[in-house]
Amino acid sequence: MVSISKKQVLTVLVTVAVLLCIPLVAMQFSPEVNWDMVDFGVAALLLAGFGLLISFLLSQPLTRKYRWGLITGIVLLFLLLWAEMAVGLFGSPLAGS
C-alpha cells in the first residue's frame, strides 16, 4: 500500500491556505463577501479533505483510466457539496438557513 508523503500533505495544506486567502481579501473590499470563522473552518476541512483524498489516489498503483475516473467523481462530489452548502441546490439541512 502506497501512502502520501509529507511533501504532498504540505503542498495540499499550503494550497488550501492560499485558496482561503481569496475570500479573506475579498472581505476587505466587498460587503457581499461575509465569511465568519465557521465558514473558513468548513471550507478548510472540505478543501483539505478532498485535496488529501485526491493526493492519496494519485499515489496509488491504479490504471490511468480508473484513477482519473475516481478523481473526476471526487471533484464532482466536492462541487455538489460546495454548491449545496453555498446556495442550497437541493434544500437539504446542509444549506443552512
C-alpha distances in whole Angstrom, upper triangle without the diagonal:
4,7,10,13,16,18,16,17,20,21,21,23,25,25,26,29,30,30,32,35,36,37,38,41,42,43,45,47,47,48,46,43,43,39,39,37,35,35,33,31,30,29,27,25,25,24,22,20,20,19,16,15,16,14,11,11,12,9,8,9,11,15,17,19,17,15,19,20,18,18,22,22,21,23,26,25,25,29,30,29,31,34,34,34,36,39,38,38,38,40,37,37,34,37,39,43
4,7,9,13,14,13,14,17,18,17,20,22,22,23,26,27,28,29,32,33,35,36,38,39,40,43,44,45,46,44,40,41,37,37,35,34,33,31,29,28,27,25,23,23,22,19,18,18,17,14,13,13,11,8,9,10,6,6,8,11,14,16,19,16,14,17,19,17,17,21,21,19,22,25,24,24,27,29,28,29,32,33,33,35,38,37,37,37,39,37,37,34,36,38,42
4,7,10,12,10,11,14,15,14,16,19,19,20,23,24,25,26,29,30,32,33,35,36,37,39,41,42,43,41,37,38,34,34,31,30,30,28,26,25,24,22,20,20,19,16,15,15,14,11,11,12,9,6,9,10,7,8,11,13,17,18,20,18,15,18,20,17,17,20,21,18,20,24,23,22,25,27,26,27,30,31,31,32,35,35,35,35,37,35,34,31,34,36,39
4,7,8,6,7,10,11,11,13,15,16,17,19,21,21,23,25,27,29,29,31,33,34,36,38,38,40,38,35,35,31,32,29,28,27,25,23,23,22,19,18,18,17,14,13,14,11,8,10,10,7,6,9,9,6,9,12,14,18,18,20,18,15,17,19,17,16,19,20,17,19,22,22,20,23,26,25,25,28,30,29,30,34,34,34,34,36,34,34,30,32,34,38
4,5,5,6,9,10,11,13,14,16,17,19,20,21,23,25,27,29,29,31,33,34,36,38,39,40,39,35,35,32,32,29,29,28,26,24,24,23,20,19,20,18,15,15,16,13,11,13,13,9,9,12,11,9,12,15,18,20,20,23,22,18,20,23,20,19,22,23,20,21,25,25,23,26,28,27,27,31,32,31,32,36,36,36,37,39,36,36,33,35,36,40
4,5,5,6,9,10,11,12,14,15,16,18,20,21,23,25,27,27,29,31,32,33,36,37,38,37,33,33,30,30,27,27,27,24,22,23,22,18,18,19,17,14,15,16,14,11,14,15,11,12,15,14,13,16,19,21,24,24,26,25,21,23,25,23,21,24,25,22,23,26,26,23,26,29,27,27,30,32,30,32,35,36,36,37,39,36,36,32,34,35,39
4,5,5,6,9,10,10,12,14,15,16,18,20,21,23,26,26,27,29,31,32,34,35,37,36,32,33,30,30,27,28,27,24,23,23,22,18,19,20,17,14,16,17,13,12,15,14,11,12,15,14,12,16,19,21,23,23,25,24,21,22,25,22,20,23,25,22,22,26,25,23,26,29,27,26,30,32,30,31,35,36,36,37,39,37,36,33,34,36,39
4,5,5,6,9,10,11,12,14,15,16,18,20,22,24,25,26,28,30,31,33,34,35,34,31,31,28,28,26,26,25,22,21,21,19,16,16,17,14,11,13,13,10,8,11,10,7,9,12,10,10,13,16,18,21,20,22,21,17,18,21,19,16,19,21,18,18,22,22,20,22,25,24,23,27,28,27,28,32,33,33,34,36,34,33,30,31,33,36
4,5,5,6,9,10,11,12,14,15,17,19,21,23,23,25,27,28,30,32,32,34,32,29,29,26,26,23,23,22,19,18,18,17,14,13,14,12,9,11,12,9,7,10,11,8,10,13,13,12,15,19,20,23,22,24,23,19,20,22,19,17,20,21,18,18,22,21,19,21,24,22,22,25,27,25,26,30,31,31,33,34,32,31,27,29,30,34
4,5,5,6,8,10,10,12,14,15,17,19,21,21,23,25,26,27,30,31,32,31,28,28,25,25,22,23,22,19,18,19,17,14,15,16,13,10,13,14,11,10,14,14,11,13,16,15,15,18,22,23,26,25,27,26,22,22,25,22,20,23,24,20,20,24,23,20,23,26,24,23,26,28,26,27,31,32,33,34,35,33,33,29,30,31,35
4,6,5,6,9,10,11,12,14,16,17,20,20,21,23,25,27,28,29,31,30,27,27,24,25,23,23,22,19,18,19,17,14,15,15,12,10,13,13,9,10,13,12,10,13,15,14,14,18,21,22,24,22,24,24,20,20,23,21,18,20,22,19,18,22,22,19,21,24,23,22,25,27,26,26,29,31,31,33,34,33,32,29,30,31,34
4,6,5,6,9,10,10,12,14,16,18,19,20,22,24,25,27,28,29,28,24,25,22,22,20,20,19,16,15,16,13,11,12,12,9,7,9,9,6,7,10,10,8,11,13,13,14,17,20,21,23,21,23,22,18,18,21,18,15,18,19,16,15,18,18,15,17,21,19,18,21,23,22,23,26,27,28,29,31,29,29,25,26,27,31
4,5,5,6,9,10,11,13,15,17,17,19,21,22,23,25,26,28,27,23,23,20,20,18,18,17,14,13,14,12,9,10,12,9,6,10,11,8,9,12,13,11,14,17,16,17,20,23,24,27,25,27,26,22,22,24,21,18,21,22,18,17,21,20,17,19,22,20,18,22,24,22,22,26,27,28,30,31,29,28,24,26,26,30
4,5,5,6,9,10,11,13,16,15,17,19,20,22,24,25,27,26,22,23,20,21,18,19,18,15,15,16,14,11,13,14,11,10,13,14,11,12,15,15,14,16,19,18,19,22,25,26,28,26,28,27,24,23,26,24,20,22,24,20,19,22,22,19,20,24,22,20,23,25,23,23,27,29,30,32,33,31,30,27,27,28,31
4,5,5,6,9,10,11,14,15,16,17,19,21,22,23,25,24,21,22,19,20,19,19,17,14,15,15,12,10,13,13,9,9,12,12,9,11,14,13,12,16,18,17,18,21,24,25,26,24,26,25,22,21,23,21,18,19,21,18,16,19,19,16,17,21,19,17,20,23,21,21,24,26,27,29,30,29,29,25,25,27,30
4,5,5,6,9,10,12,13,15,16,17,19,21,22,23,22,18,19,16,17,15,15,14,11,11,12,9,6,9,9,6,6,10,10,8,11,13,13,13,16,18,18,19,22,26,26,28,26,27,26,22,21,23,21,18,19,20,17,15,18,18,14,15,18,17,15,18,20,18,18,22,23,24,26,27,26,25,22,22,23,26
4,5,5,6,9,11,10,12,15,16,17,19,20,22,21,18,18,15,16,14,15,14,10,11,13,10,8,11,12,9,9,13,14,12,14,17,17,16,19,21,21,22,25,29,29,31,29,30,29,26,25,27,25,21,23,24,20,19,22,21,17,19,22,20,17,20,22,20,19,23,25,27,29,29,28,27,23,24,24,27
4,5,5,7,10,10,11,13,15,16,18,19,21,20,17,18,16,17,16,18,15,12,14,15,12,11,14,14,11,12,15,16,13,16,19,18,17,21,22,22,23,26,29,30,31,29,30,30,26,25,27,25,22,23,24,21,19,22,22,18,19,22,21,18,20,23,21,20,23,26,27,29,30,29,29,25,25,26,28
4,5,6,8,9,10,12,14,16,17,17,19,18,15,16,14,16,15,16,13,11,13,13,10,9,12,12,9,11,14,14,12,15,17,17,17,20,21,21,23,26,29,29,30,28,28,28,25,23,25,23,20,20,21,18,16,18,19,15,15,18,17,14,17,19,17,16,20,22,23,26,27,26,26,22,22,23,25
4,5,6,7,9,10,11,13,15,16,17,16,13,13,11,12,11,13,10,7,10,11,8,7,11,11,9,11,14,15,14,16,19,19,19,22,24,23,25,28,31,31,33,31,31,30,27,26,27,25,22,22,23,20,18,20,20,16,16,19,17,14,17,19,16,15,19,21,23,25,26,25,24,20,20,21,23
4,6,5,6,8,10,11,13,14,16,16,12,13,12,13,13,15,13,10,13,14,11,11,15,15,13,14,18,18,17,19,22,22,22,25,26,26,28,31,34,34,35,33,34,33,30,28,30,28,25,25,26,23,21,23,23,19,19,22,21,17,19,22,19,18,21,24,26,28,28,28,27,24,23,23,25
4,5,5,6,9,10,11,12,14,13,10,12,11,14,14,16,13,11,14,15,12,12,16,16,13,16,19,18,17,20,23,22,22,26,27,26,29,31,34,34,35,32,33,33,30,28,29,28,24,24,25,23,20,22,22,18,17,20,19,16,17,20,18,16,19,22,23,26,27,27,26,23,22,22,24
4,5,5,6,9,10,10,11,10,7,8,8,10,12,13,10,9,13,13,11,12,15,15,14,16,19,19,19,22,23,23,24,27,28,28,31,33,36,36,37,34,35,34,31,29,30,29,25,25,26,23,20,22,22,18,17,19,18,14,16,18,16,13,16,19,21,24,24,24,24,20,19,19,21
4,5,5,7,10,10,12,12,9,9,8,10,11,13,11,9,12,14,12,13,16,17,15,17,20,21,20,23,25,25,26,28,30,30,32,35,38,38,39,37,37,37,33,32,33,31,28,28,29,26,23,25,25,21,20,23,21,18,19,21,18,16,19,22,25,27,27,27,26,22,21,21,22
4,5,5,7,9,11,12,9,11,11,13,14,17,15,13,16,18,15,16,20,20,18,20,23,23,22,25,27,27,27,30,32,31,33,36,39,39,40,38,38,38,35,33,34,33,30,29,30,28,25,27,27,23,22,25,24,20,21,23,21,19,21,25,27,30,29,30,29,26,24,24,25
4,5,5,6,9,9,6,9,10,13,15,17,14,13,17,18,15,17,20,20,18,21,24,24,23,26,28,28,28,31,33,32,35,37,40,40,41,38,38,38,35,33,34,33,29,29,30,27,24,25,26,22,21,23,22,18,19,21,19,16,19,22,24,27,27,28,27,24,22,22,23
4,6,5,6,8,5,6,8,10,13,15,13,12,16,17,15,17,20,20,19,22,24,25,24,27,29,29,30,33,34,34,36,39,42,42,43,40,40,40,37,35,36,34,31,31,31,29,26,27,27,23,22,24,23,19,20,22,19,16,18,22,24,27,26,27,26,23,21,20,21
4,6,8,10,9,9,11,13,15,18,16,15,19,20,18,19,23,23,22,24,27,28,27,30,32,32,32,35,37,36,39,41,45,44,45,43,43,43,40,38,39,37,34,34,34,32,29,30,30,27,26,28,26,23,23,25,23,20,22,26,28,31,30,31,30,27,25,24,25
4,7,9,9,11,13,16,18,20,18,17,21,22,20,22,25,25,24,26,29,29,28,31,33,33,34,37,38,37,40,42,46,45,46,43,43,43,40,38,39,38,35,34,35,33,29,30,31,27,26,28,27,23,23,25,23,20,22,26,27,31,30,31,30,28,25,25,25
4,5,6,8,11,14,17,19,17,17,21,21,19,21,25,24,23,26,28,28,28,31,33,33,34,37,38,38,40,42,46,45,45,43,42,42,40,37,38,37,34,33,33,31,28,29,29,26,24,26,25,21,21,23,21,17,19,22,24,28,27,28,28,25,23,22,22
4,5,6,10,13,16,18,16,16,20,21,19,22,24,24,24,27,29,29,29,32,34,34,35,38,39,39,41,44,47,46,47,44,44,43,41,39,39,38,35,34,34,32,29,29,29,26,24,26,25,21,21,22,20,17,18,21,24,27,25,27,26,24,21,20,19
4,6,9,13,16,17,14,16,19,19,18,20,23,22,22,25,27,27,27,30,32,31,33,36,36,37,40,42,45,43,44,42,41,41,38,36,36,35,32,31,31,29,26,26,26,23,21,22,21,18,17,19,17,13,14,18,20,23,22,24,23,21,18,18,17
4,6,10,13,14,11,12,16,16,14,17,19,19,19,22,24,24,24,27,28,28,30,32,33,34,36,38,42,41,42,39,39,38,36,33,34,32,30,29,29,27,24,24,24,21,19,20,19,16,16,17,15,12,14,17,19,23,22,23,22,19,17,17,17
4,7,10,11,9,11,14,14,14,16,19,19,19,21,23,24,24,27,29,29,31,33,34,35,37,39,42,42,43,41,40,39,37,35,35,33,31,30,30,27,25,25,25,22,20,21,20,16,17,18,15,12,14,17,20,23,21,22,20,18,16,15,15
4,7,8,6,7,10,11,10,12,15,15,16,18,20,21,22,24,25,26,28,30,31,32,34,36,39,39,40,38,38,37,34,33,33,31,28,28,28,25,23,24,23,19,19,20,17,14,15,16,13,11,14,17,20,22,21,20,19,16,15,14,15
4,5,5,7,9,10,11,12,15,16,17,18,20,21,22,24,26,27,28,30,32,33,35,37,40,40,42,40,40,38,36,34,35,32,30,30,29,26,25,26,24,21,21,22,19,16,18,18,14,14,16,18,22,23,22,21,19,17,16,14,15
4,5,5,6,9,10,10,12,14,15,16,18,20,21,22,24,26,26,28,30,31,32,35,38,38,40,39,39,37,34,34,34,31,29,29,29,26,24,25,24,20,21,22,19,17,19,19,15,15,18,20,23,25,23,22,20,17,17,15,17
4,5,5,6,8,10,10,12,14,15,16,18,19,21,22,24,25,27,28,30,31,33,37,36,38,37,37,35,33,32,32,29,27,28,26,23,22,23,21,18,19,19,16,14,17,16,12,13,16,17,20,21,20,18,16,13,14,12,14
4,5,5,6,8,10,11,12,14,15,16,18,20,21,22,24,25,27,28,30,32,35,35,37,35,35,33,31,30,30,27,25,25,24,21,20,21,19,16,16,17,14,11,13,14,10,10,13,15,18,20,19,17,15,12,12,11,14
4,6,5,6,9,10,10,12,14,15,16,18,20,21,22,24,25,26,28,30,34,34,35,34,34,32,30,29,29,27,24,25,24,21,20,21,19,16,17,18,15,13,15,16,13,13,16,18,21,22,22,21,19,15,16,15,18
4,5,5,6,9,10,10,12,14,15,16,18,20,21,22,24,25,27,29,32,32,34,33,33,32,29,28,29,26,23,24,24,20,19,21,19,16,17,18,15,13,16,17,13,14,18,19,21,23,22,20,18,15,16,15,18
4,5,5,6,9,10,10,12,14,15,16,18,20,21,22,24,26,27,31,30,32,31,31,29,27,26,26,23,21,22,21,17,17,18,16,12,14,15,11,10,13,13,10,11,15,16,18,19,19,17,15,11,13,13,16
4,5,5,6,8,10,11,12,14,15,16,18,20,21,22,24,26,29,29,31,29,29,28,25,24,24,22,19,20,19,16,15,16,14,11,12,14,11,9,12,13,10,11,14,16,18,19,19,18,17,13,14,14,18
4,6,5,6,8,10,10,12,14,15,16,18,20,21,22,24,28,28,30,28,29,27,24,24,24,22,19,20,20,16,16,18,16,13,14,16,14,12,15,16,14,14,18,19,21,23,23,21,20,16,17,18,21
4,6,5,6,8,10,10,12,14,15,16,18,20,21,23,26,26,28,27,28,26,23,23,23,20,18,19,19,15,15,17,15,12,14,15,12,12,15,16,13,15,19,19,21,22,22,19,18,15,16,17,21
4,6,5,6,8,10,11,12,14,15,17,18,20,21,25,24,26,25,25,23,20,20,20,17,15,16,15,12,11,13,11,8,10,12,9,8,12,13,11,13,16,17,18,19,19,17,17,13,15,16,20
4,6,5,6,8,10,11,12,14,15,16,18,20,24,23,25,23,24,22,19,18,19,17,14,15,15,12,11,13,12,8,11,13,11,10,13,15,13,14,18,19,20,21,22,21,20,16,17,19,22
4,6,5,6,8,10,10,12,14,15,16,18,22,22,24,23,24,22,19,19,20,17,15,17,17,13,13,16,14,11,14,16,14,13,17,18,16,18,21,22,23,24,25,23,22,19,20,22,25
4,5,5,6,9,10,11,12,14,16,17,21,20,23,22,23,20,17,18,18,15,13,15,15,11,12,14,12,10,13,15,13,13,17,17,16,18,21,21,22,22,24,21,21,17,19,21,25
4,5,5,6,9,10,11,12,14,16,19,18,20,19,19,17,15,14,15,12,10,12,11,7,8,11,9,7,11,13,11,11,15,16,15,17,20,20,20,21,23,21,21,17,19,21,25
4,5,5,6,9,10,11,13,15,18,18,20,18,19,18,14,14,16,13,10,13,13,10,9,13,12,10,13,15,14,14,17,19,18,19,22,23,23,24,26,24,24,21,22,24,28
4,5,5,6,9,10,11,13,16,17,19,19,20,18,14,15,17,14,11,15,15,11,12,16,14,13,16,18,17,17,20,21,20,22,25,26,26,27,28,26,26,22,24,26,30
4,5,5,6,9,10,11,15,14,17,16,17,15,12,13,14,10,9,12,12,8,10,13,12,11,15,16,15,16,19,20,20,22,25,25,24,25,27,24,25,21,24,26,29
4,5,5,6,9,10,13,13,15,14,14,13,9,10,11,9,6,10,10,8,9,12,12,11,14,16,16,16,19,21,21,22,25,25,25,25,28,26,27,23,25,27,31
4,5,5,6,9,12,13,15,14,16,15,11,12,14,12,10,13,14,12,12,16,16,15,17,20,19,19,23,24,24,25,28,28,28,29,31,29,29,26,28,30,33
4,5,5,7,10,11,14,14,16,14,11,13,14,11,10,14,14,12,14,17,17,16,19,21,20,21,24,25,25,27,30,30,29,30,32,29,30,26,29,31,34
4,5,5,8,8,11,11,12,10,7,9,11,8,8,11,12,10,12,15,15,15,18,20,20,21,24,25,25,27,29,29,28,29,31,29,30,27,29,31,35
4,6,8,8,10,9,12,11,7,9,12,10,9,12,14,12,13,17,17,17,19,22,22,22,25,27,27,28,31,31,30,31,33,32,32,29,31,33,37
4,7,9,11,12,14,13,10,12,15,13,12,16,17,15,17,20,20,20,23,25,25,25,28,30,30,31,34,34,33,34,36,34,35,31,33,36,39
4,6,9,10,13,11,8,12,14,12,12,16,16,15,17,20,20,20,23,25,25,26,29,30,30,32,35,34,33,34,36,34,35,32,34,36,40
4,7,9,12,10,9,12,14,13,14,17,18,18,20,22,23,23,26,28,28,29,32,33,33,35,37,37,36,36,39,37,38,35,37,39,43
4,6,8,6,6,9,11,10,12,14,15,16,18,20,20,21,24,25,26,27,30,31,32,34,35,35,33,34,36,35,36,33,35,38,42
4,6,5,6,9,10,11,12,14,16,17,18,20,21,23,24,26,27,28,30,32,33,34,36,36,34,34,37,36,37,35,36,39,43
4,6,5,6,8,10,11,12,14,15,16,18,20,21,22,24,26,27,28,30,31,33,34,34,32,33,36,35,37,34,35,38,42
4,6,5,6,9,10,10,12,14,15,16,18,20,21,22,24,26,27,28,30,31,33,32,30,31,34,33,35,32,33,37,40
4,6,5,6,9,10,11,12,14,15,17,18,20,21,23,24,26,27,29,30,32,31,29,29,32,31,33,30,32,35,38
4,5,5,6,9,10,11,12,14,15,16,18,20,21,22,24,26,27,28,30,30,28,29,32,30,32,29,30,33,37
4,5,5,6,8,10,10,12,14,15,16,18,20,21,22,24,25,26,28,28,26,27,30,29,31,28,29,32,36
4,5,5,6,9,10,11,12,14,15,17,18,20,21,23,24,26,27,26,24,25,28,27,29,26,28,31,34
4,5,5,6,9,10,10,12,14,15,16,18,20,21,22,24,26,25,23,24,27,25,27,24,26,29,32
4,5,5,6,9,10,10,12,14,15,16,18,20,21,22,24,24,22,23,26,25,26,23,25,28,31
4,5,5,6,9,10,11,12,14,15,16,18,20,21,22,22,20,21,24,23,25,23,23,27,30
4,5,5,6,9,10,11,12,14,15,16,18,20,21,20,18,19,22,21,23,20,21,25,28
4,5,5,6,9,10,10,12,14,15,16,18,20,19,18,19,21,20,21,18,20,23,26
4,5,5,6,9,10,10,12,14,15,16,18,18,17,18,21,20,22,18,19,22,25
4,5,5,6,9,10,10,12,14,15,16,16,14,15,18,18,20,17,17,21,24
4,5,5,6,8,10,11,12,14,15,15,13,14,16,15,17,14,15,19,22
4,6,5,6,9,10,11,12,14,14,14,15,17,16,17,13,14,17,21
4,5,5,6,8,10,10,12,12,11,13,16,15,17,14,14,17,20
4,5,5,6,9,10,11,10,8,10,12,12,14,11,11,15,18
4,5,5,6,9,10,9,9,10,12,11,12,9,9,13,16
4,5,5,6,9,9,10,12,13,12,13,10,9,12,15
4,5,5,6,7,7,9,11,11,13,10,9,12,14
4,5,6,4,5,7,8,8,9,7,6,9,12
4,6,6,8,10,9,9,9,6,4,7,10
4,6,8,11,11,11,12,9,7,9,11
4,6,9,9,10,12,10,6,9,10
4,6,5,7,9,8,5,8,9
4,6,8,11,10,8,11,13
4,6,9,9,8,12,13
4,7,8,6,9,10
4,5,6,8,10
4,5,6,8
4,5,9
4,7
4
